[in-house]
């Protein structure tokens, strides 16, 4: 009798728990949908992007929890001033966040303004932060935990010397081939490297596999396996570009300390 009573209580408790769970779900599903950020780390650097490119739109992704809609729906957010070092209109602009029809994904568009980013390779680059928190509105309410409701985007204009190392573990830059290190040389080097994809696509794929998409890893700083390709399609165009008087003023305006010392690759 006692066991039967215990089983009865347990069954009633379980049914109550299921009932509450279903009620909570239905209440959530028919009210405002939940929303949360999906990507943990948000970083951007113009780095080796050609200097002619002055803006970049970074999309901070989020996802809804609940039903989709046939209509676009806006998402509310706020920029937290005390956790943000970037200035709107100077280092960034930010747009409206919208979940498109029949979608569970969306993003907050942040336009990063290159001309407003301070610092040089000689003095150091300023790294900016933009802290955003999701807020409730008529469409959505932040859900999951507090960590999923806020994100910090960090960005800069840094161009660092690539991680090329000698056999002894020292960082190297082939001065005999490239002249003294300067970030603009590396920017142009990567630009001409990417252009090889239009000329020799299969060779380009092999070089990307060997050295990285942006030449992040050239052992000993010497692409000896593809040296002839580098000489013809990268070093020679760089030599001609830096030596062309028509480019001089533009280069000096962007980089007053630029050393015009790029060697002739065929001498």
C-alpha positions in Angstrom: 0.0 0.0 0.0 2.8 2.3 0.9 4.7 1.5 -2.2 1.6 2.0 -4.3 1.1 5.5 -2.8 4.7 6.4 -3.5 4.4 5.4 -7.1 1.2 7.4 -7.5 2.8 10.5 -6.1 5.8 10.0 -8.3 3.6 9.7 -11.4 1.6 12.8 -10.5 4.9 14.7 -9.9 6.2 13.6 -13.3 3.0 14.5 -15.1 3.1 17.9 -13.4 6.7 18.5 -14.5 5.9 17.5 -18.1 2.9 19.8 -18.0 4.9 22.7 -16.7 7.6 22.1 -19.3 5.1 22.1 -22.1 3.4 25.2 -20.8 6.7 27.1 -20.6 7.5 26.0 -24.1 4.2 27.0 -25.5 4.3 30.4 -23.7 7.8 31.0 -25.1 6.9 29.9 -28.6 3.8 32.1 -28.8 5.3 35.1 -27.2 8.5 36.9 -28.2 11.3 34.7 -29.7 14.6 34.4 -28.0 17.8 35.8 -29.5 21.5 35.2 -28.8 25.0 35.8 -30.3 26.6 32.8 -32.0 30.2 33.7 -32.5 32.5 34.0 -29.5 35.6 35.8 -30.9 35.1 39.0 -33.0 38.3 40.4 -34.5 39.2 42.3 -37.6 42.3 43.9 -39.0 42.7 45.6 -42.3 46.2 44.1 -42.2 47.3 43.3 -45.8 44.1 44.6 -47.4 45.1 47.0 -50.3 45.3 50.6 -49.0 42.8 51.7 -51.6 40.1 49.9 -49.5 39.0 52.4 -46.9 36.0 50.6 -45.2 35.0 47.1 -44.2 31.6 45.9 -43.1 31.9 43.4 -40.3 28.8 41.3 -39.6 28.2 40.3 -36.0 26.1 37.2 -36.2 23.1 36.2 -34.0 20.4 33.6 -34.1 16.8 33.5 -32.9 15.3 30.7 -30.8 11.7 30.1 -31.8 9.6 30.3 -34.9 10.5 32.1 -38.2 8.3 34.8 -39.8 7.3 35.7 -43.3 8.1 39.3 -42.4 11.5 41.0 -41.6 11.9 41.6 -37.9 14.3 44.1 -36.2 16.5 43.2 -33.3 17.3 45.7 -30.5 20.8 46.2 -29.2 22.9 48.9 -27.5 26.5 50.0 -27.6 27.9 49.9 -24.1 30.0 53.2 -23.9 32.1 52.3 -20.9 33.3 49.1 -22.6 33.9 50.8 -26.0 36.9 52.7 -27.1 36.0 53.3 -30.7 34.0 56.5 -31.7 31.0 56.3 -33.9 31.5 58.2 -37.1 35.2 58.2 -36.7 36.3 54.6 -36.4 33.0 52.9 -37.1 29.3 53.2 -38.1 26.7 50.7 -37.1 23.4 49.8 -38.8 20.1 48.2 -38.1 19.9 44.6 -37.1 17.3 42.6 -39.0 16.2 39.0 -39.2 15.1 38.4 -42.7 11.9 36.5 -43.6 11.9 32.7 -43.1 15.4 32.9 -41.4 16.7 32.2 -37.9 19.9 34.0 -38.5 20.9 37.7 -38.7 23.7 40.1 -38.1 24.5 43.5 -36.8 26.4 45.4 -39.5 29.5 47.4 -38.3 31.2 49.5 -40.9 34.9 49.9 -39.9 36.5 53.2 -41.1 40.1 52.7 -42.0 41.1 56.4 -42.1 40.0 56.8 -38.5 42.2 54.0 -37.2 45.3 55.4 -35.5 48.8 54.0 -35.2 51.8 53.0 -37.4 54.2 50.0 -37.5 56.8 52.4 -36.0 54.7 53.7 -33.1 52.4 50.8 -32.6 48.8 50.3 -33.7 45.7 51.3 -31.7 43.4 48.4 -31.1 39.8 49.5 -30.8 36.9 47.9 -29.0 33.1 48.0 -29.7 30.9 46.3 -27.0 27.4 45.4 -27.9 24.5 44.0 -25.8 21.3 42.6 -27.1 18.1 44.1 -25.7 14.4 43.2 -25.7 11.9 44.6 -28.1 8.4 43.6 -29.4 10.0 40.9 -31.5 12.8 39.3 -29.4 14.1 38.9 -25.9 17.7 37.9 -25.1 17.9 34.3 -24.0 20.3 31.6 -22.9 22.9 33.1 -20.5 24.4 36.5 -20.0 27.5 35.5 -21.9 25.4 34.9 -25.0 23.8 38.4 -24.9 26.9 40.5 -25.3 30.0 40.6 -27.6 33.1 42.8 -28.1 34.4 43.4 -31.5 38.1 44.4 -31.6 39.7 45.9 -34.7 42.7 47.8 -36.0 44.8 48.7 -39.0 47.9 46.7 -38.0 50.2 45.1 -40.5 52.6 42.9 -38.7 55.8 41.3 -40.0 54.9 37.8 -41.1 55.8 34.8 -39.0 58.7 33.6 -41.1 61.5 31.9 -39.2 65.0 30.8 -39.8 66.3 27.3 -38.9 67.4 28.8 -35.5 63.9 30.1 -34.7 64.6 33.8 -35.5 62.1 35.9 -37.4 63.4 36.6 -40.8 62.7 39.0 -43.7 64.7 38.5 -46.9 66.3 42.0 -47.3 68.3 40.8 -50.3 65.1 40.1 -52.2 62.6 42.6 -50.6 64.7 45.4 -49.1 64.2 46.5 -45.5 60.9 45.5 -43.9 57.9 47.8 -44.4 54.2 47.0 -44.1 53.3 48.4 -47.5 55.7 46.0 -49.1 54.0 43.1 -47.5 50.6 44.5 -48.5 51.6 44.7 -52.2 53.3 41.3 -52.0 50.1 39.6 -50.8 48.1 41.6 -53.4 50.2 40.3 -56.3 50.2 36.8 -54.7 46.4 36.7 -54.8 46.5 37.9 -58.5 48.3 34.6 -59.4 45.0 32.8 -58.9 43.7 34.4 -62.1 46.8 33.5 -64.0 47.8 30.1 -62.7 45.0 28.8 -60.5 46.3 25.3 -59.9 49.7 26.6 -59.0 48.1 29.2 -56.7 46.2 26.5 -54.8 49.5 24.7 -54.2 51.2 27.8 -52.9 48.3 28.6 -50.6 48.6 25.1 -49.2 52.3 25.6 -48.7 52.5 29.3 -47.5 48.9 30.3 -46.4 46.3 32.5 -48.0 48.2 35.6 -47.0 51.7 34.2 -47.0 51.6 33.7 -43.3 54.2 31.0 -43.3 57.1 30.9 -45.7 59.8 28.7 -44.2 63.1 30.6 -43.8 61.4 33.5 -45.7 62.4 31.8 -49.0 59.7 30.3 -51.3 62.4 28.2 -53.0 60.0 25.6 -54.5 58.1 28.4 -56.3 60.9 30.9 -56.5 60.6 31.5 -60.2 56.8 32.1 -59.9 57.4 34.6 -57.1 60.1 36.4 -59.1 58.0 36.7 -62.2 54.5 37.4 -60.8 55.3 39.1 -57.4 58.8 40.5 -57.1 59.0 42.0 -60.6 55.5 43.7 -60.4 56.5 45.1 -56.9 59.8 46.4 -58.3 58.0 48.2 -61.2 55.2 49.5 -58.9 57.6 51.0 -56.3 59.9 52.4 -59.0 57.2 54.0 -61.0 57.3 57.9 -60.5 53.5 58.0 -61.0 53.1 56.1 -57.7 55.6 58.1 -55.7 53.3 60.8 -54.2 50.6 58.3 -53.4 53.0 56.1 -51.5 54.6 59.0 -49.6 51.2 60.3 -48.6 50.2 57.0 -47.2 53.6 56.1 -45.8 56.0 59.1 -45.4 58.8 56.8 -44.2 58.6 54.3 -47.1 62.0 53.2 -48.2 62.3 53.1 -52.0 64.8 50.3 -51.9 63.1 47.3 -53.6 65.7 45.4 -55.5 65.5 44.4 -59.2 64.7 40.7 -59.0 66.6 39.9 -62.2 69.9 41.5 -61.2 
